[in-house]
């Protein structure tokens, strides 16, 4: 526990003595008024005759035992009831006054009246009275302790300035003498302030504020107006004044002194500037000043100091960036000091939140979010300038590094009680600004010939970082909390959206292989994350997005021949990873329902079959193997159904879905590979066989599936008949077949 401050103890004792003296005077006045009221009520409007015996004290002896007046009665003695009888004979015309009955509501002369009155007042009146008294006391304190002293110091400074101006205009004293006298006067104010500090703390604080302000201006005039001090000594002197001002602010515990030092510190570079363009020195100086001033604001929890320093810093940086920044000369300088200023102000907010956790953290959170927003706004401005390819690589490494460090520090570096308030808001702000910066760059500067690798690299980095943060933040959330799922869906959705845009940017052959390999790996990673943390909705998004990207590329850019292998390989890759994922989710996790499992398996299989059929049919060398390709699908699903049945015999619904696929592709293979009446006969045999198996083995699925196959066979037969009839000729020919047993 720190040692008590003797100065603070003395100040509090003086204030307590003043209040005690005021209370004693107040009590005396109350007793005097009560005494006068009691006397008036005792004697009424008829004063005693002149011959009446004088009042004697009860303990004064003698025969006249007359009750003394109220003025000498003890404070605790009651005054109700008639006065006691006296033994002194009175003249016949005199009658002792009868004391009137007092109404309880008046409570004249009762000691409890002052205490009883407030309890009978309504709450609104009590609140208004209390607020009025507090406001009056605060106003009196402000005028007496603050306003008058500050006005006096301001008048003093103005008077000194007028005197100096008069001496300059009339050439009464030399410039050196003027500066020397001004320094002497400023030091005199500071010395007087130190002497008066013990008894007149507030007035002393005002004096030292004025003295420091005067020394700033005197130093500036000595350098600028008269050239009596060089730039280096003036700079060092003003830094020393800033340190002294900060020290005085700590000693006096006054923010106004720290503000004077802060304003003076930020004014120094501009007051002493020679337009040399040495921005490195300027930003180093600002970083040092910020570190010192914000250390003071942490120690004293002076939020206005934090706001003032932040405003000065960002306004100066903005003015330089808007008017003097050049990407060729200042790119590295801008990134370095943007990061330094961001780290200083953000760390200050976090440290204040840790040290003063019992205070309202909403203000700290808002200021931290504003600081983060300013950092990303300047990052967006830097990325919008005319940067070269190496500079863009540097910038995105910088952006990814700061974003990762920020999110890691908020989630891992802060105490749990503080981190809980910062995690989600900081994540949303950082992720939102990062995606905006990436989008702005992609729209304005991306080209596949220059930035293809950069686009894929940092797209994956940002998506991985944000998805990992979502997993960490919401790892302990309730199962009904939809917020983590929405955050994950948005992150993955943006990733696939940018992948879609990259696939339509006119990629070369090698770039296409790289892109689809990247997309396949990323899709597999998303599916693994979904299986572990987020569930089936993320699988739906990945499924739809991957096939949409592949389908859009195939529809717009696919060229047979050189892209044949690429199209086949990645169509098979997407089909395999989704096929395995869906079956795993149904068999192991048991999260998919029968409808969901059937829908995903069927849609995935038919998408793959459709793309494969189109790819094979468009190539002359493979067009004759479409029937074999279709039958291969049927055989594959049959083998998987057999494996699932052996692995888990209770998964009847999965086996049935795979059996449907087997029969479907077997049925499709018939018209693909055969023609005419061969299709009709095979479908007829298949339909009859399925119906027989369904009825004899009691497998309802086979029986249900036999009906559409029978319809297909009947339709095919009618088509054969129509074709045969339409091929007849009016003359004898080979097309005029006999009506029955003609092969059709």
Buried (B, 14 or more C-beta within 10 A) or exposed (E): EEEEEEEEEEBEEEEEEEEEEEEEEEEEEEEEEBBEBBBEBBBEEEEBEEEBBEBBEEEEEEEBBBBBEBBEBEEEEEBEEEBEEBEEEBEEEEEEBEBEEBEEEEBEBBBEEEEEEEEEEEEEEEEEEEEEEEEEEEEEEEEEBBEBBBEBBEEBBEEBEEBBEEBBEEEEBEBEEBBBBBBEBBEEBBEBBBEBBEEBBBBBBBBBBBBBBBBBBBBBBBBBEEEBBEEEEBBEBBBEBBEBBBBBBBBBBBBBBBBBBBBBBBBBBEBBEEEEEEBEEBBEBBBEBBBBBBBBBBEBEBBEBBEBBBEBBBEBBBEBBEEEBEBEEBBEBBBBBBBBBBBBBBBBBBBBBBEBEEEEBEEBBEBBBBBBBBBBBBBBBBBEBEBEEEBBBBBBBBBBEBBBEBBBBBBEEBEEEBBEBBBBBBBEBBBEBBBBBBBEBBEEBBEBEEBBEBBBBBBBBBBBBBBBBBBBBBEEEEEEEEEBBEBBBBBBBBBBBBBBBBBEBEBEEEBBBBBBBBBBEBBBBBBEBBBEBBBBBBBBBBBEBBBEBBBEBBEEEBEEEEBBEBBBBBBEBBBBBBBEBBBBBBBEEEBBEEEBBBBBBBBBBBBBBEBBBBBBBBEEEBEEBBBEBBBBBBBBBBEBBBEBBEEEEEBEBBBBBBBBBBBBBBBBBBBBBBEBBBBBBBBBEBBBEBBEBBEEEEBEBBBEBBEBBBEBBBEBBEBBEEEBEEEEEEEEEEEEBEEEEEEB
